[in-house]
Amino acid sequence: MCLVFACDQDEKVIGRYAAPGACPYCGGAVQVVDVKSEWRFCFVPLSNKSKRRHLCSTCGKRLIIKS
């Protein structure tokens, strides 16, 4: 008996925008990146999520914004 699971996640960048502020690590400019992610099981889409991430354009670190 052979059991194979085919799970996959695709992420697609929708857009990049400049954000106010500076990176606390290197002082570089901050970018807002809108990402659409899609989970699939055996080529059947299960969920679609849109996320907004904040990244430093110089060092590439992912930044966490606290309100």
N, CA, C and O atoms as a Tinker XYZ file with bonds, in Angstrom:
   268  protein
     1  N      0.846000   -1.177000    0.000000    73     2
     2  CA     0.000000    0.000000    0.000000    64     1     3
     3  C      0.891000    1.240000    0.000000    63     2     4     5
     4  O      1.799000    1.366000    0.822000    81     3
     5  N      0.630000    2.124000   -0.903000    73     3     6
     6  CA     1.414000    3.350000   -1.021000    64     5     7
     7  C      0.509000    4.544000   -0.734000    63     6     8     9
     8  O     -0.553000    4.700000   -1.338000    81     7
     9  N      0.947000    5.372000    0.187000    73     7    10
    10  CA     0.159000    6.538000    0.579000    64     9    11
    11  C      0.981000    7.793000    0.290000    63    10    12    13
    12  O      2.065000    7.977000    0.845000    81    11
    13  N      0.463000    8.644000   -0.573000    73    11    14
    14  CA     1.174000    9.852000   -0.963000    64    13    15
    15  C      0.280000   11.060000   -0.703000    63    14    16    17
    16  O     -0.874000   11.101000   -1.130000    81    15
    17  N      0.832000   12.036000    0.003000    73    15    18
    18  CA     0.111000   13.285000    0.231000    64    17    19
    19  C      0.730000   14.357000   -0.652000    63    18    20    21
    20  O      1.949000   14.521000   -0.690000    81    19
    21  N     -0.099000   15.061000   -1.338000    73    19    22
    22  CA     0.386000   16.128000   -2.218000    64    21    23
    23  C     -0.178000   17.455000   -1.740000    63    22    24    25
    24  O     -1.209000   17.914000   -2.232000    81    23
    25  N      0.492000   18.062000   -0.789000    73    23    26
    26  CA     0.094000   19.375000   -0.282000    64    25    27
    27  C      1.042000   20.419000   -0.851000    63    26    28    29
    28  O      2.234000   20.167000   -1.023000    81    27
    29  N      0.503000   21.578000   -1.136000    73    27    30
    30  CA     1.309000   22.628000   -1.741000    64    29    31
    31  C      0.796000   23.985000   -1.282000    63    30    32    33
    32  O     -0.401000   24.167000   -1.059000    81    31
    33  N      1.708000   24.929000   -1.146000    73    31    34
    34  CA     1.336000   26.305000   -0.828000    64    33    35
    35  C      2.009000   27.220000   -1.832000    63    34    36    37
    36  O      3.226000   27.173000   -2.011000    81    35
    37  N      1.214000   28.052000   -2.485000    73    35    38
    38  CA     1.730000   29.036000   -3.428000    64    37    39
    39  C      1.554000   30.425000   -2.835000    63    38    40    41
    40  O      0.502000   30.743000   -2.281000    81    39
    41  N      2.588000   31.249000   -2.952000    73    39    42
    42  CA     2.510000   32.640000   -2.522000    64    41    43
    43  C      2.821000   33.530000   -3.710000    63    42    44    45
    44  O      3.806000   33.323000   -4.419000    81    43
    45  N      1.969000   34.523000   -3.917000    73    43    46
    46  CA     2.129000   35.440000   -5.036000    64    45    47
    47  C      2.106000   36.865000   -4.502000    63    46    48    49
    48  O      1.195000   37.247000   -3.767000    81    47
    49  N      3.108000   37.643000   -4.874000    73    47    50
    50  CA     3.180000   39.042000   -4.448000    64    49    51
    51  C      2.226000   39.853000   -5.316000    63    50    52    53
    52  O      2.334000   39.860000   -6.542000    81    51
    53  N      1.289000   40.539000   -4.659000    73    51    54
    54  CA     0.300000   41.340000   -5.373000    64    53    55
    55  C      0.830000   42.748000   -5.606000    63    54    56    57
    56  O      0.667000   43.304000   -6.693000    81    55
    57  N      1.466000   43.327000   -4.587000    73    55    58
    58  CA     1.977000   44.682000   -4.745000    64    57    59
    59  C      2.966000   45.055000   -3.661000    63    58    60    61
    60  O      2.981000   44.461000   -2.582000    81    59
    61  N      3.799000   46.051000   -3.962000    73    59    62
    62  CA     4.769000   46.595000   -3.004000    64    61    63
    63  C      4.555000   48.098000   -2.901000    63    62    64    65
    64  O      4.375000   48.788000   -3.904000    81    63
    65  N      4.578000   48.591000   -1.661000    73    63    66
    66  CA     4.355000   50.009000   -1.422000    64    65    67
    67  C      5.371000   50.516000   -0.404000    63    66    68    69
    68  O      5.812000   49.762000    0.463000    81    67
    69  N      5.734000   51.763000   -0.503000    73    67    70
    70  CA     6.613000   52.385000    0.485000    64    69    71
    71  C      5.806000   52.704000    1.741000    63    70    72    73
    72  O      4.656000   53.136000    1.658000    81    71
    73  N      6.416000   52.488000    2.893000    73    71    74
    74  CA     5.762000   52.761000    4.170000    64    73    75
    75  C      6.591000   53.789000    4.939000    63    74    76    77
    76  O      7.806000   53.868000    4.753000    81    75
    77  N      5.949000   54.572000    5.798000    73    75    78
    78  CA     6.712000   55.533000    6.592000    64    77    79
    79  C      7.526000   54.823000    7.668000    63    78    80    81
    80  O      7.134000   53.761000    8.153000    81    79
    81  N      8.640000   55.404000    8.031000    73    79    82
    82  CA     9.467000   54.846000    9.091000    64    81    83
    83  C     10.760000   54.270000    8.566000    63    82    84    85
    84  O     11.041000   54.299000    7.367000    81    83
    85  N     11.550000   53.739000    9.504000    73    83    86
    86  CA    12.850000   53.160000    9.167000    64    85    87
    87  C     13.012000   51.841000    9.907000    63    86    88    89
    88  O     12.383000   51.615000   10.941000    81    87
    89  N     13.850000   50.987000    9.377000    73    87    90
    90  CA    14.144000   49.689000    9.983000    64    89    91
    91  C     14.938000   49.909000   11.276000    63    90    92    93
    92  O     15.918000   50.654000   11.267000    81    91
    93  N     14.536000   49.276000   12.389000    73    91    94
    94  CA    15.284000   49.464000   13.636000    64    93    95
    95  C     16.636000   48.750000   13.637000    63    94    96    97
    96  O     17.475000   49.037000   14.491000    81    95
    97  N     16.865000   47.832000   12.706000    73    95    98
    98  CA    18.115000   47.075000   12.664000    64    97    99
    99  C     19.196000   47.779000   11.845000    63    98   100   101
   100  O     20.345000   47.868000   12.278000    81    99
   101  N     18.826000   48.283000   10.653000    73    99   102
   102  CA    19.841000   48.873000    9.774000    64   101   103
   103  C     19.530000   50.312000    9.368000    63   102   104   105
   104  O     20.397000   50.988000    8.815000    81   103
   105  N     18.318000   50.794000    9.628000    73   103   106
   106  CA    17.950000   52.156000    9.267000    64   105   107
   107  C     17.454000   52.310000    7.845000    63   106   108   109
   108  O     17.289000   53.434000    7.369000    81   107
   109  N     17.211000   51.202000    7.153000    73   107   110
   110  CA    16.742000   51.247000    5.769000    64   109   111
   111  C     15.266000   51.585000    5.665000    63   110   112   113
   112  O     14.568000   51.686000    6.674000    81   111
   113  N     14.802000   51.757000    4.446000    73   111   114
   114  CA    13.398000   52.091000    4.191000    64   113   115
   115  C     12.513000   50.859000    4.395000    63   114   116   117
   116  O     12.945000   49.727000    4.180000    81   115
   117  N     11.275000   51.099000    4.811000    73   115   118
   118  CA    10.318000   50.026000    5.064000    64   117   119
   119  C      9.373000   49.916000    3.879000    63   118   120   121
   120  O      8.918000   50.927000    3.344000    81   119
   121  N      9.078000   48.681000    3.468000    73   119   122
   122  CA     8.127000   48.418000    2.394000    64   121   123
   123  C      6.981000   47.572000    2.922000    63   122   124   125
   124  O      7.173000   46.714000    3.783000    81   123
   125  N      5.785000   47.824000    2.396000    73   123   126
   126  CA     4.617000   46.999000    2.676000    64   125   127
   127  C      4.410000   46.101000    1.465000    63   126   128   129
   128  O      4.343000   46.577000    0.332000    81   127
   129  N      4.310000   44.791000    1.714000    73   127   130
   130  CA     4.139000   43.823000    0.635000    64   129   131
   131  C      2.819000   43.095000    0.851000    63   130   132   133
   132  O      2.609000   42.485000    1.900000    81   131
   133  N      1.925000   43.158000   -0.140000    73   131   134
   134  CA     0.676000   42.405000   -0.102000    64   133   135
   135  C      0.909000   41.059000   -0.773000    63   134   136   137
   136  O      1.350000   40.996000   -1.921000    81   135
   137  N      0.606000   39.964000   -0.037000    73   135   138
   138  CA     0.874000   38.611000   -0.515000    64   137   139
   139  C     -0.420000   37.813000   -0.484000    63   138   140   141
   140  O     -1.173000   37.873000    0.488000    81   139
   141  N     -0.674000   37.067000   -1.549000    73   139   142
   142  CA    -1.817000   36.171000   -1.606000    64   141   143
   143  C     -1.287000   34.742000   -1.526000    63   142   144   145
   144  O     -0.478000   34.335000   -2.360000    81   143
   145  N     -1.739000   33.974000   -0.526000    73   143   146
   146  CA    -1.285000   32.593000   -0.383000    64   145   147
   147  C     -2.454000   31.645000   -0.605000    63   146   148   149
   148  O     -3.594000   31.940000   -0.245000    81   147
   149  N     -2.149000   30.512000   -1.201000    73   147   150
   150  CA    -3.173000   29.527000   -1.534000    64   149   151
   151  C     -2.671000   28.138000   -1.153000    63   150   152   153
   152  O     -1.606000   27.709000   -1.597000    81   151
   153  N     -3.451000   27.438000   -0.323000    73   151   154
   154  CA    -3.134000   26.066000    0.054000    64   153   155
   155  C     -3.887000   25.113000   -0.860000    63   154   156   157
   156  O     -5.063000   25.320000   -1.160000    81   155
   157  N     -3.195000   24.062000   -1.299000    73   155   158
   158  CA    -3.810000   23.054000   -2.168000    64   157   159
   159  C     -3.536000   21.661000   -1.622000    63   158   160   161
   160  O     -2.469000   21.391000   -1.070000    81   159
   161  N     -4.512000   20.789000   -1.785000    73   159   162
   162  CA    -4.356000   19.375000   -1.457000    64   161   163
   163  C     -4.771000   18.585000   -2.687000    63   162   164   165
   164  O     -5.931000   18.631000   -3.097000    81   163
   165  N     -3.847000   17.876000   -3.264000    73   163   166
   166  CA    -4.075000   17.108000   -4.502000    64   165   167
   167  C     -4.650000   18.006000   -5.600000    63   166   168   169
   168  O     -5.618000   17.643000   -6.267000    81   167
   169  N     -4.051000   19.165000   -5.774000    73   167   170
   170  CA    -4.407000   20.136000   -6.811000    64   169   171
   171  C     -5.784000   20.762000   -6.622000    63   170   172   173
   172  O     -6.292000   21.418000   -7.532000    81   171
   173  N     -6.396000   20.570000   -5.450000    73   171   174
   174  CA    -7.690000   21.181000   -5.140000    64   173   175
   175  C     -7.433000   22.333000   -4.166000    63   174   176   177
   176  O     -6.895000   22.101000   -3.084000    81   175
   177  N     -7.801000   23.568000   -4.520000    73   175   178
   178  CA    -7.567000   24.694000   -3.611000    64   177   179
   179  C     -8.418000   24.589000   -2.350000    63   178   180   181
   180  O     -9.630000   24.383000   -2.421000    81   179
   181  N     -7.766000   24.733000   -1.188000    73   179   182
   182  CA    -8.479000   24.646000    0.082000    64   181   183
   183  C     -8.743000   26.014000    0.698000    63   182   184   185
   184  O     -9.837000   26.267000    1.202000    81   183
   185  N     -7.753000   26.891000    0.659000    73   183   186
   186  CA    -7.968000   28.211000    1.255000    64   185   187
   187  C     -7.156000   29.268000    0.525000    63   186   188   189
   188  O     -6.079000   29.001000   -0.007000    81   187
   189  N     -7.702000   30.467000    0.517000    73   187   190
   190  CA    -7.030000   31.641000   -0.043000    64   189   191
   191  C     -6.956000   32.693000    1.049000    63   190   192   193
   192  O     -7.965000   33.021000    1.673000    81   191
   193  N     -5.758000   33.222000    1.279000    73   191   194
   194  CA    -5.587000   34.265000    2.283000    64   193   195
   195  C     -4.747000   35.385000    1.702000    63   194   196   197
   196  O     -3.786000   35.147000    0.970000    81   195
   197  N     -5.119000   36.594000    2.036000    73   195   198
   198  CA    -4.318000   37.761000    1.666000    64   197   199
   199  C     -3.661000   38.296000    2.928000    63   198   200   201
   200  O     -4.323000   38.502000    3.945000    81   199
   201  N     -2.353000   38.517000    2.855000    73   199   202
   202  CA    -1.605000   38.991000    4.013000    64   201   203
   203  C     -0.861000   40.262000    3.652000    63   202   204   205
   204  O     -0.526000   40.489000    2.489000    81   203
   205  N     -0.607000   41.081000    4.646000    73   203   206
   206  CA     0.191000   42.292000    4.472000    64   205   207
   207  C      1.429000   42.141000    5.353000    63   206   208   209
   208  O      1.325000   41.967000    6.567000    81   207
   209  N      2.597000   42.211000    4.723000    73   207   210
   210  CA     3.860000   42.061000    5.437000    64   209   211
   211  C      4.666000   43.342000    5.329000    63   210   212   213
   212  O      4.598000   44.058000    4.329000    81   211
   213  N      5.429000   43.619000    6.376000    73   211   214
   214  CA     6.315000   44.785000    6.392000    64   213   215
   215  C      7.747000   44.271000    6.340000    63   214   216   217
   216  O      8.164000   43.486000    7.191000    81   215
   217  N      8.502000   44.719000    5.331000    73   215   218
   218  CA     9.874000   44.273000    5.132000    64   217   219
   219  C     10.805000   45.472000    5.020000    63   218   220   221
   220  O     10.402000   46.555000    4.593000    81   219
   221  N     12.058000   45.257000    5.412000    73   219   222
   222  CA    13.093000   46.267000    5.199000    64   221   223
   223  C     13.630000   46.082000    3.790000    63   222   224   225
   224  O     13.927000   44.960000    3.379000    81   223
   225  N     13.757000   47.174000    3.049000    73   223   226
   226  CA    14.231000   47.070000    1.669000    64   225   227
   227  C     15.748000   46.894000    1.595000    63   226   228   229
   228  O     16.263000   46.487000    0.554000    81   227
   229  N     16.473000   47.193000    2.677000    73   227   230
   230  CA    17.928000   47.066000    2.671000    64   229   231
   231  C     18.388000   45.694000    3.167000    63   230   232   233
   232  O     19.101000   44.985000    2.457000    81   231
   233  N     17.983000   45.318000    4.382000    73   231   234
   234  CA    18.459000   44.056000    4.956000    64   233   235
   235  C     17.497000   42.892000    4.719000    63   234   236   237
   236  O     17.885000   41.739000    4.906000    81   235
   237  N     16.250000   43.161000    4.313000    73   235   238
   238  CA    15.300000   42.103000    3.995000    64   237   239
   239  C     14.615000   41.477000    5.194000    63   238   240   241
   240  O     13.889000   40.496000    5.036000    81   239
   241  N     14.825000   42.016000    6.400000    73   239   242
   242  CA    14.176000   41.462000    7.584000    64   241   243
   243  C     12.685000   41.731000    7.570000    63   242   244   245
   244  O     12.228000   42.779000    7.114000    81   243
   245  N     11.934000   40.764000    8.077000    73   243   246
   246  CA    10.493000   40.936000    8.233000    64   245   247
   247  C     10.250000   41.681000    9.537000    63   246   248   249
   248  O     10.730000   41.266000   10.592000    81   247
   249  N      9.516000   42.766000    9.468000    73   247   250
   250  CA     9.288000   43.621000   10.627000    64   249   251
   251  C      7.898000   43.384000   11.188000    63   250   252   253
   252  O      6.947000   43.151000   10.442000    81   251
   253  N      7.787000   43.444000   12.505000    73   251   254
   254  CA     6.505000   43.288000   13.187000    64   253   255
   255  C      6.080000   44.663000   13.683000    63   254   256   257
   256  O      6.807000   45.314000   14.434000    81   255
   257  N      4.908000   45.096000   13.261000    73   255   258
   258  CA     4.389000   46.413000   13.625000    64   257   259
   259  C      3.471000   46.257000   14.830000    63   258   260   261
   260  O      2.496000   45.507000   14.783000    81   259
   261  N      3.784000   46.966000   15.905000    73   259   262
   262  CA     2.948000   46.940000   17.106000    64   261   263
   263  C      2.217000   48.263000   17.216000    63   262   264   265
   264  O      2.806000   49.329000   17.033000    81   263
   265  N      0.931000   48.187000   17.514000    73   263   266
   266  CA     0.128000   49.408000   17.642000    64   265   267
   267  C      0.167000   49.953000   19.042000    63   266   268
   268  O     -0.455000   50.977000   19.324000    81   267
